[in-house]
């Protein structure tokens, strides 16, 4: 079974609030017959769109293929949070790769935010960009850790945009009875993710990228020239970029072994009107300290956009709204019976280390994936780094490539059940508060 076609109508965006509040682009024609390119990019999410756009700006001839539509996957379905740093915090990275490499990764994280903001301004993308992400603690020990982390970022990295909030200050921002404090990062931001993807696609097409939607890649033939085959045509290219993330399937075994798809779910409530102040009093996004993270924000029409719950395997649950309502009701008990207007799922991808996997899997094939829930900045930056790496050595690409990544245990058959057991254990610890 292929995740590309397990849960969605072929070539159609899911019925999300994001799709309902976006103007779709005119469809790009499927690939027909043979064509040639300097670079063929597979996957038209943030990574692929960014790679294609930056390559075109380097005067490369680029073909961009997607099995569905541009921004169809996680890029058009996520929580819309443009976070600081990396998915792993700097304390973890300092132990993982050392102080100097951790500093470089922090700087790359800051560059990623600046890159996204710059692209939005340069291309006039109307994606409701707003400053501010709060990290919420459900336990006093988590609040202590978050406060210490904010102090660490200031002392070691000179980052002064993260403020520690005690219980009262956090409740003034987010009146949830579940939270006991946290931090507010005004250097981070939130946005409308599908509008961002569509804006990047328009920019790439205007720069000369040849985009083909509804062009499912099912085979890659290696060689001095790479042949990428779809159902109705093929591309012969000097280089290939794999940008499928959780939807890559079996196109490359090295990537598949180290990057595992998981499913996450989001709902949008009915407009809350004045009651929105009982969710958030400022226009910021929130993510909490649980292992299976809950994340939320208010939309520009005052809906609660709430993400929570994960599953492992191919199929989405039949009642996504009921799945997400459970954690949402813990965070906001007064919304237990609120009407949910939209509920959707999406497939992202994780690595064991929860850091992106950037690799040159063949001399002329590059890949980036496994953003582990930090993909808005990471993926767009990764696309730029991949584009640079097709031309010359890239320090940014090397920084991510140097992170050691192990294959998931269990092989192709057992790795998903093993992951499910491990995640269930951590989810139980969240519920028990330990």
VOGU-3710 file (C-alpha; in Angstrom, 3 decimals, decimal comma):
1> xxxxxxxxxx> 0,000/0,000/0,000  1,216/3,513/-0,849  0,702/6,413/1,566  0,255/8,680/-1,441  -3,112/7,138/-2,183  -4,217/5,599/1,131  -6,251/8,455/2,592  -6,866/11,083/-0,070  -8,613/11,574/-3,373  -6,027/11,546/-6,116
11> xxxxxxxxxx> -5,136/15,062/-7,198  -7,446/16,802/-4,672  -6,582/18,728/-1,535  -8,087/17,382/1,692  -11,153/19,156/3,046  -9,231/21,271/5,550  -9,762/24,816/6,769  -6,545/25,647/4,932  -7,960/24,467/1,603  -11,254/26,249/2,278
21> xxxxxxxxxx> -9,431/29,551/2,814  -7,013/29,333/-0,121  -7,418/30,014/-3,808  -6,036/26,973/-5,650  -3,715/27,495/-8,571  -4,744/26,409/-12,028  -3,671/22,751/-12,302  -0,270/22,080/-13,814  -0,441/19,486/-16,579  0,765/15,928/-15,869
31> xxxxxxxxxx> 4,045/14,884/-17,430  3,595/13,315/-20,853  6,358/11,604/-22,808  10,064/12,303/-22,450  11,637/15,540/-21,285  15,140/16,517/-20,200  16,316/18,748/-17,374  19,374/19,782/-15,441  17,607/18,779/-12,216  14,445/16,777/-11,607
41> xxxxxxxxxx> 12,827/17,445/-8,223  10,407/14,827/-6,880  7,814/16,228/-4,483  6,225/19,685/-4,580  6,025/20,438/-0,881  8,159/23,027/0,889  11,433/21,182/0,224  10,808/20,602/-3,461  9,291/24,022/-4,120  12,191/25,767/-2,400
51> xxxxxxxxxx> 14,780/23,626/-4,169  13,181/24,227/-7,558  12,802/27,975/-6,990  16,399/28,422/-5,853  17,721/26,265/-8,699  15,773/28,293/-11,244  17,273/31,452/-9,772  20,679/29,825/-10,436  19,631/29,477/-14,112  19,117/25,704/-13,884
61> xxxxxxxxxx> 16,515/23,986/-16,064  14,225/22,314/-13,501  11,339/19,854/-13,719  9,254/19,488/-10,549  6,978/16,446/-10,216  4,215/15,719/-7,722  1,800/12,795/-7,569  -1,020/15,104/-6,445  -0,957/18,924/-6,253  1,635/21,445/-5,098
71> xxxxxxxxxx> 1,543/21,692/-1,300  -0,680/18,621/-1,123  1,127/16,804/1,704  2,351/17,951/5,124  3,354/21,339/3,686  -0,296/22,269/3,183  -1,721/20,593/6,310  0,595/21,375/9,244  0,204/23,587/12,308  1,815/26,550/10,585
81> xxxxxxxxxx> 4,487/27,156/13,231  7,823/28,668/12,187  9,902/27,769/15,218  13,320/28,879/16,394  16,350/26,613/16,331  15,979/22,971/15,433  13,508/20,243/16,401  15,936/19,177/19,129  16,817/21,903/21,594  20,335/23,258/21,954
91> xxxxxxxxxx> 21,024/21,302/25,160  20,448/18,052/23,273  22,416/19,218/20,239  25,409/20,263/22,335  25,620/16,708/23,636  24,851/15,154/20,261  27,310/17,032/18,031  29,409/19,264/20,311  29,287/22,953/21,144  30,673/24,314/17,863
101> xxxxxxxxxx> 28,414/22,220/15,608  25,437/22,988/17,855  26,146/26,686/17,433  26,222/26,254/13,667  22,875/24,442/13,776  21,401/27,242/15,903  22,590/29,802/13,376  21,088/27,718/10,576  17,788/27,710/12,452  17,857/31,493/12,648
111> xxxxxxxxxx> 18,733/31,636/8,949  15,744/29,373/8,192  13,306/31,780/9,846  14,869/34,710/7,990  14,689/32,782/4,705  10,976/32,071/5,087  10,214/35,641/6,078  12,292/36,919/3,159  10,533/34,700/0,617  7,132/35,836/1,896
121> xxxxxxxxxx> 8,108/39,479/1,455  9,940/39,026/-1,857  7,092/37,166/-3,522  4,209/38,966/-1,823  2,764/35,786/-0,302  -0,396/36,482/1,707  -0,137/33,756/4,359  -1,148/35,639/7,526  2,375/35,651/9,002  2,275/36,645/12,681
131> xxxxxxxxxx> 5,039/36,738/15,323  5,061/34,580/18,434  5,059/30,966/19,611  4,575/30,009/23,261  5,832/26,730/24,728  3,467/25,523/27,429  4,298/23,358/30,455  1,773/20,948/31,956  4,039/20,138/34,931  6,048/22,421/37,222
141> xxxxxxxxxx> 9,246/20,564/36,302  8,605/21,285/32,616  8,111/24,977/33,383  11,420/25,018/35,276  13,158/23,374/32,330  11,668/25,847/29,839  12,715/28,824/31,969  16,243/27,434/32,246  16,336/26,905/28,493  15,344/30,506/27,805
151> xxxxxxxxxx> 18,170/31,636/30,092  20,590/29,276/28,328  19,696/30,708/24,901  20,311/34,222/26,176  23,605/33,408/27,890  25,200/31,172/25,260  23,538/32,216/21,997  22,620/35,836/22,658  18,971/35,089/21,884  16,830/37,587/23,806
161> xxxxxxxxxx> 13,421/37,105/22,181  12,275/34,301/24,500  10,619/35,348/27,766  9,927/33,111/30,766  6,292/33,115/31,958  5,188/31,936/35,390  1,775/30,388/35,990  -0,082/33,695/36,239  1,653/35,245/33,240  1,014/32,174/31,123
171> xxxxxxxxxx> -2,649/32,063/32,125  -2,937/35,726/31,151  -1,818/34,638/27,681  -3,501/31,227/27,482  -6,196/30,587/30,118  -5,945/26,793/30,024  -6,198/25,027/33,392  -3,743/22,428/32,130  -0,742/24,744/31,868  1,423/25,929/34,749
181> xxxxxxxxxx> 3,878/28,217/32,969  6,135/28,310/29,927  7,973/30,663/27,605  6,992/33,045/24,831  9,278/33,261/21,794  8,535/36,407/19,800  11,298/35,578/17,328  9,250/32,613/16,109  6,067/32,954/14,051  2,957/31,252/12,719
191> xxxxxxxxxx> 1,266/31,341/9,329  -1,202/29,766/6,888  0,837/26,824/5,554  -1,062/26,045/2,350  -1,057/29,671/1,237  2,703/29,689/1,787  3,109/26,572/-0,383  0,908/27,981/-3,155  2,869/31,227/-3,091  6,153/29,358/-3,433
201> xxxxxxxxxx> 4,692/27,372/-6,345  3,666/30,573/-8,127  7,147/31,978/-7,576  8,797/28,817/-8,897  6,614/28,710/-11,994  7,319/32,403/-12,672  11,049/31,661/-12,362  10,771/29,062/-15,130  10,316/25,794/-13,223  8,334/23,255/-15,229
211> xxxxxxxxxx> 5,818/21,890/-12,727  3,875/18,714/-13,435  1,131/17,685/-11,026  -0,642/14,310/-10,945  2,654/12,766/-12,046  3,353/9,831/-9,757  7,015/8,794/-9,794  7,268/5,008/-9,532  10,818/4,289/-10,677  14,269/5,896/-10,697
221> xxxxxxxxxx> 17,006/4,474/-12,923  20,486/5,420/-11,803  23,416/6,282/-14,033  25,442/9,254/-15,281  22,038/10,549/-16,363  19,128/9,677/-14,083  15,816/8,591/-15,568  12,729/9,358/-13,476  9,644/7,470/-14,640  6,023/8,426/-14,053
231> xxxxxxxxxx> 2,823/6,770/-15,242  2,765/8,676/-18,524  6,292/9,933/-19,106  9,865/10,199/-17,914  12,507/12,812/-17,170  16,168/12,399/-18,065  18,169/14,621/-15,728  21,751/15,307/-14,732  20,734/15,373/-11,065  17,702/14,440/-8,967
241> xxxxxxxxxx> 16,405/15,803/-5,669  14,195/13,567/-3,534  11,731/15,778/-1,658  8,888/13,375/-0,898  9,396/13,277/2,901  6,724/10,987/4,411  5,377/10,177/0,965  8,683/9,066/-0,574  7,731/5,388/-0,384  10,310/2,962/-1,683
251> xxxxxxxxxx> 12,076/5,255/-4,147  15,299/5,053/-2,140  16,043/2,350/0,435  18,717/4,332/2,269  16,267/7,144/2,987  13,344/4,837/3,708  15,333/2,983/6,373  16,103/6,213/8,275  12,964/8,274/7,723  9,644/6,938/9,009
261> xxxxxxxxxx> 6,202/8,292/8,097  3,728/8,997/10,891  0,275/10,567/10,802  -0,853/13,631/12,729  -4,270/15,292/12,927  -5,739/18,788/13,061  -9,208/20,255/13,581  -10,724/23,701/13,099  -13,631/24,643/15,314  -16,498/26,909/14,432
271> xxxxxxxxxx> -15,646/30,621/14,809  -15,448/31,383/18,535  -16,133/35,123/18,388  -15,603/36,852/21,729  -15,042/33,443/23,387  -11,693/33,242/21,575  -10,233/35,230/24,498  -10,701/32,125/26,659  -8,226/30,341/24,344  -5,604/33,017/23,644
281> xxxxxxxxxx> -5,406/36,698/24,474  -2,625/37,395/21,956  -2,277/36,346/18,321  0,426/33,749/18,966  0,686/29,986/18,470  1,230/27,457/21,261  2,934/24,066/21,503  3,138/22,117/24,746  5,704/19,987/26,522  4,074/16,597/26,015
291> xxxxxxxxxx> 5,930/13,873/24,128  3,026/13,716/21,667  2,802/17,474/21,252  -0,459/19,414/21,247  -0,255/22,617/19,199  -2,793/25,301/18,469  -3,512/28,890/17,502  -6,438/31,063/16,503  -7,158/31,581/12,826  -7,797/35,016/11,383
301> xxxxxxxxxx> -11,544/34,285/11,628  -11,224/33,292/15,318  -11,427/29,528/14,972  -9,292/27,320/17,183  -6,883/25,397/14,948  -5,825/22,506/17,190  -3,437/19,668/16,357  -3,058/16,548/18,452  -2,937/12,783/18,245  -0,744/10,514/16,158
311> xxxxxxxxxx> -1,158/7,153/14,484  1,316/4,845/12,799  0,582/2,877/9,669  -1,221/3,624/6,457  -4,817/4,490/7,269  -6,224/7,552/9,010  -8,904/6,917/11,664  -12,515/7,084/10,491  -13,380/9,849/12,991  -10,495/12,328/13,098
321> xxxxxxxxxx> -12,587/14,916/14,934  -13,227/12,530/17,827  -9,530/11,638/18,040  -8,410/15,271/18,287  -11,296/16,343/20,519  -9,837/14,232/23,352  -6,598/16,198/23,862  -8,346/19,462/22,954  -10,853/18,859/25,784  -7,999/18,339/28,249
331> xxxxxxxxxx> -6,432/21,668/27,315  -9,748/23,532/27,017  -12,496/21,730/28,975  -14,998/24,491/28,164  -14,712/23,552/24,460  -15,595/19,909/25,046  -18,793/20,237/22,997  -17,738/22,954/20,559  -18,680/22,336/16,939  -15,807/21,163/14,748
341> xxxxxxxxxx> -16,156/22,388/11,181  -13,051/20,781/9,671  -10,939/17,749/10,583  -8,019/16,433/8,554  -4,933/14,285/8,760  -1,504/14,462/7,234  1,637/12,386/6,941  4,931/13,782/8,118  8,206/11,942/8,721  10,516/11,482/11,685
351> xxxxxxxxxx> 14,049/10,251/12,274  15,396/8,513/15,366  17,328/11,630/16,365  14,435/13,968/15,460  16,720/15,926/13,172  16,430/16,275/9,388  18,152/13,675/7,253  20,041/15,363/4,416  22,134/13,037/2,300  23,728/12,447/-1,082
361> xxxxxxxxxx> 22,343/8,967/-1,680  23,955/8,638/-5,119  26,621/10,812/-6,759  23,886/12,703/-8,605  20,904/12,166/-6,241  20,317/14,311/-3,151  17,629/13,904/-0,523  16,168/15,850/2,425  13,394/14,660/4,739  12,540/13,681/8,313
371> xxxxxxxxxx> 11,807/17,136/9,745  10,033/15,548/12,727  7,458/18,287/13,205  9,745/21,287/12,591  9,307/21,432/8,849  8,139/24,931/7,987  11,589/26,449/8,416  13,672/23,276/8,076  12,122/22,112/4,823  12,268/25,440/3,033
381> xxxxxxxxxx> 15,861/25,876/4,120  16,688/22,290/3,134  15,428/22,985/-0,370  17,831/25,916/-0,660  20,716/23,840/0,720  19,976/21,035/-1,759  19,945/23,522/-4,613  23,328/24,855/-3,501  24,732/21,334/-3,140  23,944/20,527/-6,774
391> xxxxxxxxxx> 26,466/23,206/-7,744  29,226/23,141/-5,119  29,920/22,026/-1,545  27,451/23,597/0,884  28,401/24,185/4,525  24,743/24,101/5,547  24,112/20,821/3,745  27,269/19,377/5,333  26,159/20,446/8,827  22,995/18,352/8,554
401> xxxxxxxxxx> 24,692/15,582/6,595  27,262/15,193/9,397  24,576/14,279/11,940  24,730/10,478/12,290  21,411/8,807/11,518  20,655/5,184/12,322  18,094/3,068/10,539  14,905/2,357/12,470  15,018/-1,092/14,084  12,846/-3,901/12,833
411> xxxxxxxxxx> 13,326/-3,584/9,103  10,532/-2,815/6,666  8,000/-5,136/8,323  8,508/-4,518/12,051  9,676/-0,914/12,409  6,156/0,563/12,450  4,831/-1,832/15,160  7,963/-1,213/17,246  7,521/2,554/16,903  3,843/2,272/17,808
421> xxxxxxxxxx> 4,695/0,437/21,041  7,337/3,011/21,979  5,079/5,982/21,233  2,212/4,395/23,179  4,503/4,110/26,202  5,425/7,796/26,072  1,803/8,799/25,470  0,821/6,855/28,594  3,493/8,731/30,576  1,940/11,986/29,364
431> xxxx> -1,488/10,902/30,562  -0,120/9,847/33,943  1,902/13,045/34,291  5,258/11,290/34,763
//
